Amino acid sequence: MLKIGLIGCGFMGAMHASCYKNIEGAELVAVADVRREKAEELANGTNAVIYATGKELIENAKVDIIDICLPTYLHAEHALLAMDKVKYLFIEKPVALTVAEGDALIEKATKTGAEVQIGQVIRFWDEYVALRDIVKSGKYGKVVNANFRRISPIPTWGFEDWLLDATRSGGAAQDLHIHDVDYTLSLFGEPKEYFSVRNTLGEKNSYVNTLMQYDDFVVTVEGTWGLPESHPFEASFRVVFENATIENAGGKFMRYDADGAHEIVIEKADLGVGAAGGNISDLGGYYNELSYFCAKATAGEKIEQATLKDAVVSLKFVRKEIGCND
Ligand SMILES: NC(=O)c1ccc[n+]([C@@H]2O[C@H](COP(=O)([O-])OP(=O)(O)OC[C@H]3O[C@@H](n4cnc5c(N)ncnc54)[C@H](O)[C@@H]3O)[C@@H](O)[C@H]2O)c1
């Protein structure tokens, strides 16, 4: 049995706990949160030991892997400690607050031999996995242009409102838009050039739009969390190929070509549970990434997807987009 220690039992910690409860061979044996009631909620129905802080868990818990779902400004200091304790570490995205922190994590992982996966979950999301396969296959010709979009109401749930403080979260660009930047870089590599615009009306209105020039195609990546609470969360894409357009929008995954409009059907795993409070209606991508992580840890193998190095590349890109050189 793979013994899991989960640090941070808020919005994403709850999602991860739901996933672990559905991953065969995984057991949540320790949870930590400075808000005890949050830790108790996740420990409910398990034999998990509750710790008052992340550092207490790292010091004392008997675990095989540690999963850090803390606010971003706390990732690096906990991850550095955790790498002395366990070989397999999962850190939610964005990997860290600054580039210096990201580099320090790589250095530490190199020294300790820690295998680290980052929660760049889009790499594991069914439609995005299918899109990657389509691009790689070349079956619809070359990519002509692509658009990735992630728009959300203002995130008001964070512990001490950390999300709306750019000095603790990096703002919408680093917290939300980084998903699509990371995916785009993983699919197409770094663009030849890019131009990024964002507004400066404060975190509640945060909006970013980046135009990326590749050799013979362009990609736009748009993100905001400045929408009213009544507006649904949306993560969508449209990729135009020479011979077809693939679109994931409005809950439909479609191919449009000369023969008409075709729905692309992806078989989803039956997880036996409902949504755990996330901003999408199933555990799909989260379940997939954590299943992959647990399988690698169980087998003692290298993490090859959503690696620490990949995530630091994406962090560096986004920090530049928002004009931060640290
Ligand atoms: N992959 C995704 O789609 C996705 C979605 C949302 C959030 N996230 C990421 O997950 C991470 C957590 O975000 P969240 O929305 O769950 O935040 P949150 O504020 O809901 O949860 C963070 C939790 O950490 C706890 N905490 C704070 N300090 C602590 C400490 N020292 N020790 C133990 N617990 C402590 C808080 O009490 C809180 O319950 C962030 O990095 C965020 O960017 C990822």
The ligand as a Gaussian input file, in Angstrom:
#p B3LYP/6-31G(d) Opt

LIG

0 1
 N       -4.591000      22.108000     -10.868000
 C       -5.629000      22.935000     -10.744000
 O       -6.523000      22.953000     -11.589000
 C       -5.706000      23.807000      -9.532000
 C       -6.932000      24.393000      -9.173000
 C       -6.966000      25.155000      -8.002000
 C       -5.809000      25.342000      -7.248000
 N       -4.639000      24.787000      -7.657000
 C       -3.389000      24.996000      -6.899000
 O       -3.455000      24.253000      -5.692000
 C       -2.779000      24.946000      -4.638000
 C       -3.749000      25.154000      -3.480000
 O       -4.826000      25.964000      -3.930000
 P       -6.261000      25.892000      -3.239000
 O       -7.209000      26.517000      -4.206000
 O       -6.505000      24.521000      -2.751000
 O       -6.046000      26.876000      -2.000000
 P       -6.868000      26.874000      -0.623000
 O       -6.618000      28.189000       0.002000
 O       -8.281000      26.439000      -0.868000
 O       -6.184000      25.691000       0.210000
 C       -4.905000      25.819000       0.797000
 C       -4.963000      25.146000       2.166000
 O       -3.662000      25.208000       2.773000
 C       -3.855000      25.415000       4.174000
 N       -2.614000      25.907000       4.759000
 C       -2.100000      27.164000       4.739000
 N       -0.909000      27.193000       5.358000
 C       -0.635000      25.930000       5.761000
 C        0.447000      25.313000       6.431000
 N        1.543000      26.002000       6.792000
 N        0.370000      23.982000       6.702000
 C       -0.722000      23.260000       6.367000
 N       -1.793000      23.796000       5.721000
 C       -1.739000      25.118000       5.421000
 C       -5.029000      26.363000       4.245000
 O       -5.658000      26.339000       5.505000
 C       -5.916000      25.848000       3.124000
 O       -6.890000      24.915000       3.615000
 C       -2.284000      26.254000      -5.262000
 O       -0.949000      26.140000      -5.658000
 C       -3.181000      26.435000      -6.480000
 O       -2.582000      27.196000      -7.495000
 C       -4.574000      24.009000      -8.756000

